[in-house]
Amino acid sequence: MTQPHVQNASIRDVTSLDDLERARRITDGLFAQVKPEAIYDRPIPERHRILFYLGHLEAFDWNLIGRRTLGREPVSRTLDDLFAFGIDPPPGRLPEDRVEDWPSVDRAQEYVGNVRSALDAVFDDAPPELRAMAIEHRLMHAETFSYILHNLHYERRSRPAETGNPTERTLRSTEAAAVTEQESSTTWVEVPAGVARLGRPRGTGFGWDNEFGEVIAAVPAFRMARYKVTNAEYVAFVESGGSAPHYWVRRGDGWCVRGMWAEHRLPADWPVYVSQEQASSFAAWKGKRLPTEAQYHRAAFGLPGDDEGSAVRRFPWGDEPPSAQHGNFDFARPDPVPVTATPLGDSAFGIAQLVGNGWEWTRTEFGPFPGFEPHPAYAGYSADFFDAGHYVLKGASPVTDRLLLRSSFRNWFRPHYPYAYATFRLVED
């Protein structure tokens, strides 16, 4: 089934206090995995200490809704400001704060409780757009905090109890046989020339400022690899002198992957997580390229025989709401699945896992669409990163919430950033 270019759920579907509570449960569950002695650790050198994120989510919500929108008094002027902003330092510059620069855990937790009580009392008074912004901001941090948690030593965190997650069981039961290096490196899909629709028109529901300004781009024919590049393929590149991925570790005569909760002897059929620089180097080594953002859109949401882009899919598999059969996302499991594991999520061209199992690097620099307007409530969200120093990623990772699977959503990181659950595939122009 296809339809005209219609975006995902309306604002009112994701702006209730219940939606916020669901997002809180996700982030609370992640913070609960940090052992008390690790709360001031900085597992990723380029990011804040863990304690910052405990307070940041509440500070963002209160500063956005309580203070700036509804004119309420600060919950704590000191902590409202201290926890207000994250960091993304340029290469070679790392934060220099000390543990004593931060409040105690008890004070931070008291602040969280006070903000939640104050916010819950006025949440429904805020415009729906800002309620959606608060919810999605928290869910995005659930993903980026997962990276921080993943980089915290195993002994400094507590593994959550097995939940018997039915989504995870479904993914495990549908894992296909391992894709071999020969198969994955030679399975190419022809994507005919056509039109890609990027972004979205204004007035079509909630979106972040960089999503707006629909772009209709003519895309010449190209070939795209059916599968993401696997660990097995990447080994040959490393052995020829290429850079090893951040989550790999050498053990004896072989490689292991540091999974979220344990090391695994290198799973040959998992997608490899790499930086954009590493992905670009591998592509050049193969004599190929990374896709552009427009090529990704054409391959993921376009249809054969539709040269004008008049009908596109809501998701690569169609218009059916996302579920475990379509891909590895929405916190179903923290680690990847084989690149062949979810064939029901293939695009109309037969390309696998364009959404889920790892964000996909592009060679497109992160920048505005025509007519870009920063959101007045969060003016620096995108504009601060239109610096030719970040690249667009599309798709989703295993820890991307279902609300962020809309086709217009754009992610971005610096090209050397190695911690994201970021994969890639090759194209031939």
Summary of the structure (lengths in Angstrom):
residues: 429
radius of gyration: 21.3
end to end distance: 28.8
largest distance: 62.6
contacts: 1381
relative contact order: 0.15
helix: 36%
strand: 14%
